[in-house]
Amino acid sequence: MKKNSRVLLSVRVIPRSKKNEVSDLGNNRLRVRVISPPERGRANKELVELLARHYRKRRSSITIAKGLTSRDKIVEISD
């Protein structure tokens, strides 16, 4: 039987960037640049898609636990 594991990351999102990019700041902290503007959840959606590609996980295993309307977010990645 496999245990469900989860990781919490502190993420600083920079919307309206020139390119999509994930930068590791160490100590479970990331800086993520997304092209999308922070309107109607577009930047959040792009953040989840970008992290899913970066960590090779399904989008459904990545959720924003805190900070839906803030640039500073807590993101949960589960197996």
C-alpha positions in Angstrom: 0.0 0.0 0.0 1.3 3.4 -1.0 1.1 6.4 1.3 -0.1 9.7 -0.1 2.6 12.3 0.2 2.4 16.0 -0.2 4.8 18.9 -0.5 4.1 22.5 0.3 6.0 25.1 -1.6 6.1 28.9 -1.1 5.8 30.5 -4.5 6.2 34.1 -5.6 4.3 34.6 -8.9 5.3 37.3 -11.3 2.5 37.8 -13.9 2.8 39.5 -17.3 6.4 38.3 -17.8 8.1 38.0 -21.1 8.4 34.2 -20.7 7.3 31.3 -18.5 10.0 30.3 -16.1 10.4 28.5 -12.8 13.4 29.6 -10.6 14.3 27.6 -7.5 15.2 29.9 -4.6 16.0 27.0 -2.2 14.3 25.9 1.0 11.0 25.0 -0.7 10.7 28.4 -2.3 10.1 29.2 -6.0 9.8 32.2 -8.1 7.6 31.6 -11.1 7.2 34.0 -14.0 4.1 33.6 -16.1 3.0 35.3 -19.3 -0.6 35.6 -18.4 -2.1 38.6 -16.6 -3.6 38.2 -13.1 -7.2 38.5 -14.5 -10.0 36.0 -14.0 -7.6 33.3 -12.7 -5.5 33.1 -15.9 -2.2 33.5 -14.1 -3.2 30.9 -11.5 -4.2 28.4 -14.2 -0.9 29.0 -16.0 1.0 28.6 -12.7 -0.6 25.2 -12.1 0.1 24.0 -15.7 3.7 25.3 -15.5 4.4 23.5 -12.2 2.8 20.3 -13.5 5.2 20.3 -16.4 8.2 21.3 -14.2 7.6 18.5 -11.7 6.1 16.0 -14.2 2.8 15.7 -12.3 -0.8 15.8 -13.3 -2.5 19.2 -13.0 -5.0 17.6 -10.7 -2.2 16.9 -8.2 -1.3 20.6 -7.8 -3.5 23.0 -5.9 -3.1 26.5 -4.6 -3.6 26.1 -0.8 -3.3 29.8 0.0 -3.0 33.1 -1.8 -5.5 32.8 -4.8 -5.5 36.6 -5.2 -1.9 37.3 -4.0 1.5 37.1 -5.7 2.7 35.1 -2.7 1.1 31.6 -2.7 1.4 28.3 -0.9 1.1 25.5 -3.4 0.5 21.9 -2.5 1.8 19.1 -4.7 0.5 15.6 -3.9 1.0 12.1 -5.4 
